[in-house]
Amino acid sequence: MTHRIYLSEEDVIAFNRVALDVLRVKKADRPELRSRQKLGAALEACRSHEGSVHEKAAVLLSRLVKAHAFASGNRRTAFLAAKEFVLANGGRFAVPDDAKNAKTLQGIREDFYTVEEISRWIEDGTIKEFRRHHA
């Protein structure tokens, strides 16, 4: 079994501060952890998931986005955390840091993508366009 480097709660809290300092979107954005329990559950889901570094990163990204453990910057924080996890474990992170990610991250939040689709996006940068399904 491959030894993996996992992020701590403090690492992700630091990413939230970075996300809000560097990628400030709203004036009201502020780094604040609202649920250490939800943050811990997302990290544990990554740790316990059987699979490649990209699959584990997809679980981490998805769970952090959906957990909404922070007052602001949840998607930006999740993106930074997943990127760091992949790179720390010698993987390839093929998703460019650009504005187009916001739509994909919204799709992740709304359960539009599977873990497999998110994993492939992280590994090779390709994913289907997010579209809301209207009833």
C-alpha positions as CSV (number, residue, x, y, z in Angstrom):
1,M,0.0,0.0,0.0
2,T,1.3,3.4,-0.9
3,H,1.9,5.8,1.9
4,R,-0.1,9.0,1.4
5,I,0.5,12.5,2.8
6,Y,-2.9,13.8,4.1
7,L,-3.9,17.3,5.0
8,S,-4.7,18.3,8.5
9,E,-7.7,20.4,9.6
10,E,-5.1,23.2,10.3
11,D,-3.8,22.9,6.7
12,V,-7.3,23.4,5.3
13,I,-8.1,26.3,7.6
14,A,-4.9,27.9,6.3
15,F,-6.1,27.3,2.7
16,N,-9.3,29.1,3.6
17,R,-7.3,32.1,4.8
18,V,-5.2,32.1,1.5
19,A,-8.3,31.6,-0.6
20,L,-9.9,34.7,1.0
21,D,-6.8,36.8,1.0
22,V,-5.7,36.1,-2.6
23,L,-9.1,35.3,-4.2
24,R,-11.4,37.7,-2.5
25,V,-14.7,37.8,-4.3
26,K,-17.0,39.6,-1.9
27,K,-16.1,42.4,0.6
28,A,-17.8,40.4,3.3
29,D,-15.6,37.3,2.8
30,R,-13.8,36.4,6.0
31,P,-11.9,33.3,7.1
32,E,-14.1,31.6,9.7
33,L,-14.4,27.9,10.5
34,R,-18.1,27.2,11.1
35,S,-17.9,23.4,11.6
36,R,-14.8,21.5,12.6
37,Q,-16.9,18.4,12.6
38,K,-17.8,18.8,8.9
39,L,-14.2,19.6,8.0
40,G,-13.0,16.6,9.9
41,A,-15.5,14.3,8.2
42,A,-14.4,15.5,4.7
43,L,-10.8,14.8,5.6
44,E,-11.6,11.4,7.0
45,A,-13.6,10.5,3.8
46,C,-10.5,11.3,1.8
47,R,-8.3,9.2,4.1
48,S,-10.6,6.2,4.2
49,H,-11.4,6.2,0.4
50,E,-9.8,3.3,-1.4
51,G,-8.4,4.5,-4.7
52,S,-5.8,6.5,-6.5
53,V,-4.5,9.9,-5.4
54,H,-6.9,11.5,-7.9
55,E,-9.9,9.6,-6.6
56,K,-9.0,10.5,-3.0
57,A,-8.6,14.2,-4.1
58,A,-12.0,14.0,-5.8
59,V,-13.6,12.8,-2.6
60,L,-11.8,15.5,-0.7
61,L,-12.9,18.2,-3.1
62,S,-16.5,17.1,-3.3
63,R,-16.9,16.6,0.5
64,L,-15.3,20.0,1.3
65,V,-17.4,21.8,-1.2
66,K,-20.6,20.2,0.1
67,A,-19.7,20.4,3.8
68,H,-19.7,24.2,3.8
69,A,-17.5,24.1,6.9
70,F,-16.4,27.8,6.4
71,A,-18.3,31.1,6.4
72,S,-16.9,32.0,3.0
73,G,-14.7,30.6,0.3
74,N,-15.7,27.0,0.6
75,R,-15.2,26.1,-3.1
76,R,-12.0,28.0,-3.4
77,T,-10.7,26.4,-0.2
78,A,-11.7,22.9,-1.5
79,F,-9.9,23.5,-4.8
80,L,-6.7,24.6,-3.1
81,A,-6.8,21.7,-0.7
82,A,-7.4,19.1,-3.5
83,K,-4.6,20.6,-5.5
84,E,-2.2,20.5,-2.6
85,F,-3.1,16.9,-1.7
86,V,-2.5,15.7,-5.3
87,L,0.8,17.6,-5.6
88,A,2.1,16.5,-2.1
89,N,1.5,12.9,-3.2
90,G,3.3,13.2,-6.5
91,G,0.2,13.3,-8.7
92,R,-0.6,15.5,-11.7
93,F,-3.1,18.3,-11.1
94,A,-4.3,19.2,-14.6
95,V,-7.0,21.8,-13.7
96,P,-5.8,25.3,-14.5
97,D,-6.5,28.0,-11.9
98,D,-9.1,30.0,-13.9
99,A,-12.6,31.5,-13.7
100,K,-14.1,28.6,-15.6
101,N,-13.7,26.4,-12.5
102,A,-16.4,28.3,-10.7
103,K,-19.1,26.6,-12.8
104,T,-17.6,23.2,-12.4
105,L,-17.3,23.7,-8.6
106,Q,-21.0,24.8,-8.5
107,G,-21.8,21.5,-10.4
108,I,-19.9,19.6,-7.7
109,R,-21.8,21.3,-5.0
110,E,-25.1,20.4,-6.7
111,D,-24.1,16.7,-7.2
112,F,-23.9,17.0,-11.0
113,Y,-20.7,15.1,-11.2
114,T,-19.6,11.7,-9.9
115,V,-16.4,11.1,-8.0
116,E,-15.0,9.4,-11.2
117,E,-15.8,12.5,-13.3
118,I,-14.2,14.8,-10.7
119,S,-11.1,12.4,-10.5
120,R,-10.7,12.5,-14.3
121,W,-11.0,16.3,-14.2
122,I,-8.2,16.6,-11.6
123,E,-6.0,14.2,-13.5
124,D,-6.5,15.3,-17.1
125,G,-8.4,18.6,-16.9
126,T,-11.5,17.5,-18.9
127,I,-15.0,17.4,-17.6
128,K,-18.5,17.9,-19.2
129,E,-20.0,21.3,-18.9
130,F,-22.2,21.9,-15.9
131,R,-25.8,22.4,-16.8
132,R,-28.7,22.7,-14.4
133,H,-31.6,20.3,-15.1
134,H,-34.8,22.2,-15.2
135,A,-38.0,20.3,-14.4
